[in-house]
Amino acid sequence: MIQFPRPASLVRIVSLALLASLSMAASAAPAVTKPAAVDTSALPRTQPLRNLASVEGVRENPLVGYGLVVGLNGSGDSTQVKYSSQSVVNMLKQFGVKLPEGQDAKNKNVAAVMVSAVFPPGYRRGQAIDVTVSSLGDAKSLRGGTLLLTQLRAADNEVYALAQGNLVVGGLSASGKSGSSVTVNTPTGGRIPNGAQIEREIPTDFSTRPVVLLRLRHPNFDTATNVVEAINRRYGQVATTADGTSVEVVAPTNPTERVAFVAKLENMAIEAGLETPKVVFNSRTGTVVISDGLRVKSAAVTHGSLKVVISESSAVSQPGPLSKGQTAVTPQSKVSVDQGSGQMFHWPAGAKLQTIIDVVNSLGAAPDDIMAILQALDQAGAIEGELVVI
């Protein structure tokens, strides 16, 4: 006679079987490990070639012109701006309107402006470009104004575009009769989107030159060598360089094939060469920028601030009764000198950017203090980089 186990015993048997199967699966499965940290400093510094070099003959050209903005609500140039009124008189003469001799045009709704634009590479006649309009006189605001037809010239003094249109001004200026005023942003400058039409094309020898010349944005011998090797590895011996500034590439003579060839060149991944790390100071704003890779040699630095405070005050000297004296004001000066608490700190040899930042921040140094410390380190030859002051 077959005896079945009790329900409780059956549960124990099933539980033991499940535990055994799970333990076997766990022993058979590989151990899960965390991914190792990747050293990003060892990764190649690859960039598209368009970020490292530009094609000679394919560049922008600046344009500039002088014009008049009309339609201002009394916020134009005053009568003190003589060239503004003279420009109005000359413009009216072109339309057959002649003012009496010796009389100036007194019109506060007009402002003399300078118009600037950029001629993009390859633009043809009839295409539109944006222009920037800036007040030349003492106009208070250009809001609501319209730029009259203005010729835009290049460095050769030839007219390449004509500008005209309504201004878009992001600033605002308002004043009351009492002399109080409020100004938001800069109301004396604005833009005209698509405000100029190209009238003359700028010639280029891009399609006729036997080679395409690539100019490195930051000259570097390693970068130039890497560019030559990458191009020759892909297209054969077509690229050469004579210095660390430019690379010559033999390109197809057919214009369509040349454009496609240069497009492929610009998309190539190139490993940029190492550049000298720099410390850049802006002495006017107190900005300090330290590029990554900057290292310092072992050095001990102490820096303390010397503050001289002079306080001026006045005391009233009152004479005694019946002394026939006069009340007098006597100045009093109080001079105090604070040498600060100079602290000495030590940077180990080969300290990196983060170490420098941590040490300087721990001292609570101001930008002027940082500039003084790094300048002293540079004079001592302890900075492995270049010091630039702008």
C-alpha positions in Angstrom: 0.0 0.0 0.0 1.4 3.3 -1.1 1.5 6.1 1.5 1.5 9.7 0.4 3.2 12.2 2.5 1.3 14.7 4.6 0.6 18.2 3.1 3.2 19.8 5.5 5.8 17.2 4.6 5.1 17.8 0.9 5.6 21.5 1.3 9.0 20.9 2.9 10.1 18.5 0.1 9.2 21.0 -2.6 10.9 23.9 -0.7 14.1 21.9 -0.4 14.0 21.0 -4.1 13.6 24.6 -5.1 16.5 25.8 -2.8 18.7 23.1 -4.2 18.0 24.1 -7.8 18.5 27.8 -7.1 21.9 27.1 -5.4 23.0 25.0 -8.4 22.0 27.8 -10.8 23.8 30.4 -8.7 27.0 28.3 -8.6 26.8 27.8 -12.4 26.2 31.5 -13.3 29.2 33.8 -13.7 29.9 36.3 -11.0 28.7 39.9 -11.8 31.4 42.5 -11.5 31.2 46.2 -11.7 32.6 47.8 -14.9 36.1 49.2 -14.4 36.5 53.0 -14.4 37.5 54.3 -17.8 40.5 56.7 -17.9 39.1 59.4 -20.1 42.5 61.1 -20.3 43.8 58.2 -22.3 41.0 58.3 -24.9 42.0 59.8 -28.3 41.1 63.4 -28.8 39.4 62.9 -32.2 37.5 65.8 -33.8 36.0 66.4 -37.2 38.5 68.1 -39.5 36.1 71.0 -39.9 36.7 71.9 -36.2 40.5 71.9 -36.7 41.0 73.5 -40.1 39.3 75.9 -42.5 39.4 75.8 -46.3 41.3 78.7 -47.8 39.1 80.7 -50.2 35.9 79.8 -48.3 35.6 82.4 -45.6 33.4 85.3 -44.5 34.0 88.9 -45.4 33.0 92.0 -43.3 30.9 94.8 -44.9 30.2 98.2 -43.5 28.2 101.3 -44.5 26.9 104.7 -43.3 23.2 105.4 -43.4 20.2 107.2 -41.9 17.4 105.8 -39.7 14.1 107.7 -40.0 10.7 107.5 -38.3 12.0 107.9 -34.7 9.6 109.4 -32.2 11.7 112.4 -31.2 14.6 110.1 -30.0 17.0 110.8 -32.9 20.1 112.9 -33.1 20.2 116.4 -31.6 21.2 119.6 -33.4 24.7 119.2 -32.0 25.3 116.3 -34.4 26.2 118.3 -37.5 26.9 115.3 -39.8 23.4 114.0 -39.2 21.7 117.2 -40.4 24.2 117.5 -43.3 23.3 113.9 -44.4 19.6 114.8 -44.3 20.3 117.9 -46.5 22.3 115.8 -49.0 19.6 113.1 -49.2 16.9 115.7 -49.8 18.9 117.2 -52.7 18.8 113.8 -54.4 15.0 114.1 -54.4 14.9 117.6 -55.7 14.3 119.3 -52.3 16.7 122.2 -51.6 16.9 123.9 -48.3 17.9 127.6 -48.0 21.7 128.2 -47.8 23.2 128.0 -44.4 20.1 126.3 -42.8 20.4 122.9 -41.1 17.7 120.3 -41.0 16.5 120.3 -37.4 14.8 116.9 -37.2 14.8 114.8 -34.1 13.2 111.9 -35.9 16.5 111.0 -37.8 19.6 109.3 -36.5 23.0 108.8 -38.3 24.0 105.1 -38.0 26.7 102.7 -39.0 25.5 99.5 -40.7 27.6 96.3 -40.6 27.1 92.8 -42.0 29.0 89.7 -42.9 29.2 88.4 -46.4 29.0 84.5 -46.1 31.2 82.4 -48.3 29.7 81.4 -51.6 26.7 83.7 -51.5 25.4 84.8 -54.9 23.7 87.9 -56.2 20.2 88.3 -54.9 20.6 86.4 -51.6 19.7 88.1 -48.3 22.0 88.6 -45.3 21.3 90.1 -41.8 22.6 93.5 -40.9 23.4 95.2 -37.6 22.6 98.9 -37.1 24.3 101.0 -34.5 23.8 104.7 -33.6 26.7 107.0 -34.5 25.4 110.3 -32.9 23.6 111.0 -29.6 20.3 109.4 -30.5 18.5 108.1 -27.4 16.7 105.1 -29.1 16.4 103.5 -32.5 13.1 101.7 -31.6 10.5 102.1 -34.4 13.0 103.4 -36.9 13.5 102.4 -40.6 16.9 102.2 -42.2 17.0 104.0 -45.6 18.8 102.5 -48.6 22.5 102.1 -47.5 25.5 100.8 -49.5 27.6 98.2 -47.8 31.3 98.2 -48.8 34.2 95.8 -48.3 37.9 96.5 -47.6 38.4 97.3 -51.4 35.8 100.1 -51.1 33.5 98.3 -53.6 29.7 98.1 -52.9 28.7 94.4 -52.4 25.3 94.8 -50.8 22.4 97.2 -50.3 20.6 97.4 -46.9 17.2 98.7 -46.0 14.3 97.8 -43.7 12.7 98.1 -40.3 14.8 97.7 -37.2 14.3 95.1 -34.5 15.6 96.8 -31.3 15.8 94.8 -28.1 16.5 97.8 -25.8 14.1 100.3 -24.3 14.6 103.9 -23.1 12.0 106.2 -21.5 12.4 109.6 -19.8 10.2 112.1 -18.0 10.0 115.9 -18.0 11.8 116.0 -14.6 14.9 114.5 -16.1 14.4 111.0 -14.7 14.9 108.2 -17.2 15.1 104.4 -17.4 17.1 102.3 -19.9 16.8 98.6 -20.5 19.5 96.9 -22.5 20.9 99.0 -25.4 18.2 100.9 -27.4 20.8 102.5 -29.7 21.5 99.3 -31.6 19.4 96.8 -33.5 19.2 94.3 -36.3 17.4 93.8 -39.6 16.9 90.1 -40.4 17.5 89.6 -44.1 17.9 93.3 -44.4 20.5 93.4 -47.2 20.6 92.0 -50.7 23.9 90.8 -52.3 24.6 92.9 -55.4 28.2 91.8 -56.2 29.8 88.4 -55.8 33.2 88.0 -54.2 35.4 85.9 -56.5 37.3 82.9 -55.2 39.8 80.5 -56.6 38.5 77.5 -54.8 37.4 75.7 -57.9 40.4 76.6 -60.1 43.3 76.0 -57.7 45.1 72.7 -58.3 45.1 71.9 -54.6 42.9 72.5 -51.6 44.7 74.4 -48.9 43.6 73.6 -45.3 44.5 76.2 -42.7 44.7 74.9 -39.1 42.8 77.1 -36.7 45.5 76.5 -34.0 48.8 75.8 -35.6 50.3 72.5 -34.2 52.9 70.2 -35.8 51.3 67.1 -34.3 47.8 68.0 -35.6 49.2 68.8 -39.1 51.0 65.5 -39.2 47.9 63.6 -38.1 45.8 65.3 -40.8 48.3 64.3 -43.5 48.5 60.7 -42.3 44.8 60.3 -42.1 44.1 61.7 -45.5 46.9 59.7 -47.2 45.8 56.6 -45.4 42.3 57.0 -47.0 43.0 58.6 -50.4 46.7 57.8 -51.1 49.6 60.2 -51.2 47.6 63.3 -51.9 48.3 65.4 -48.8 51.5 67.2 -47.8 52.5 69.9 -45.3 55.5 72.2 -45.1 54.8 73.5 -41.6 52.4 73.2 -38.7 50.0 75.7 -40.1 48.6 74.4 -43.4 48.0 71.2 -45.3 47.9 71.0 -49.1 45.6 68.3 -50.6 45.4 67.4 -54.3 41.7 67.6 -55.2 39.7 66.6 -58.3 39.5 69.2 -61.0 35.8 68.7 -61.6 33.9 71.3 -59.5 31.2 68.9 -58.4 33.7 66.2 -57.5 35.8 68.7 -55.7 32.9 69.9 -53.5 32.1 66.3 -52.6 35.7 65.5 -51.9 36.1 68.5 -49.5 32.8 67.5 -47.8 34.3 64.1 -47.1 37.5 65.7 -45.8 35.7 67.9 -43.4 33.9 64.8 -41.9 37.1 62.9 -41.3 37.9 62.2 -37.6 41.4 63.6 -36.8 43.3 63.2 -33.5 44.3 66.7 -32.4 47.8 67.2 -31.1 48.5 68.3 -27.6 48.7 72.0 -27.0 50.6 74.0 -24.4 48.3 74.5 -21.3 47.6 78.1 -20.6 46.6 80.4 -17.8 44.7 83.4 -19.1 44.2 86.6 -17.0 41.8 89.4 -17.8 43.2 92.2 -15.8 40.1 94.4 -16.4 37.4 92.0 -15.2 39.5 89.9 -12.8 38.7 86.7 -14.8 41.2 83.8 -14.4 40.9 80.8 -16.7 43.2 77.7 -16.2 43.2 75.2 -19.0 43.1 71.4 -18.2 46.5 69.8 -18.2 48.4 72.6 -16.5 50.9 71.4 -13.9 53.1 73.1 -11.4 56.5 72.1 -10.0 57.0 71.6 -6.3 56.8 75.1 -4.7 56.0 76.7 -1.4 53.9 79.9 -1.5 52.9 82.4 1.0 50.5 85.2 0.2 49.2 88.0 2.5 47.3 91.1 1.7 48.3 94.6 2.9 45.4 96.9 3.5 45.7 100.6 4.4 42.5 102.2 5.5 42.2 106.0 5.9 39.1 107.3 7.6 38.3 111.0 7.3 36.0 112.8 9.7 35.3 116.4 10.8 35.1 117.8 14.3 33.5 121.1 15.4 35.6 123.4 17.6 33.3 125.6 19.7 35.0 128.6 21.5 34.3 129.4 25.1 31.9 132.1 26.2 33.2 135.7 25.9 36.4 134.5 24.2 35.6 136.3 21.0 36.5 133.2 19.1 34.8 131.7 16.1 33.4 128.3 15.5 35.8 126.2 13.3 35.7 122.8 11.6 38.8 120.7 12.1 39.4 117.7 9.9 40.5 114.4 11.6 42.2 111.5 9.9 42.5 107.9 11.2 45.0 105.6 9.5 45.1 101.8 10.1 47.2 99.2 8.5 46.2 95.5 8.2 48.9 93.1 7.0 46.5 90.2 6.8 47.2 86.7 7.9 49.7 85.4 5.4 49.5 81.6 5.0 52.1 79.3 3.5 51.0 76.3 1.4 52.8 73.7 -0.6 52.0 72.3 -4.0 53.6 68.9 -4.7 55.4 68.4 -7.9 53.1 67.7 -10.9 50.0 69.0 -9.2 47.1 69.2 -11.6 44.4 71.7 -12.2 42.0 70.3 -9.5 44.7 70.4 -6.9 45.5 74.0 -7.6 41.8 74.9 -7.4 41.3 73.0 -4.1 44.2 74.7 -2.5 43.3 78.2 -3.7 39.7 77.8 -2.7 40.6 76.5 0.8 42.4 79.8 1.3 39.5 81.9 0.2 41.7 83.8 -2.3 40.1 86.4 -4.5 40.8 86.6 -8.3 43.4 89.3 -7.7 45.2 87.0 -5.2 45.1 84.1 -7.7 46.6 86.3 -10.4 49.4 87.4 -8.1 50.1 83.8 -7.0 50.2 82.4 -10.5 52.3 85.3 -11.8 54.8 84.7 -9.0 54.9 81.0 -9.8 55.5 81.7 -13.5 58.4 84.0 -12.6 59.9 81.3 -10.5 59.6 78.8 -13.4 57.2 76.6 -11.4 54.4 76.6 -14.0 54.5 74.0 -16.8 52.5 76.1 -19.3 52.1 79.5 -20.7 50.9 82.7 -18.9 48.7 85.0 -21.0 47.4 88.4 -19.8 44.7 90.0 -21.9 
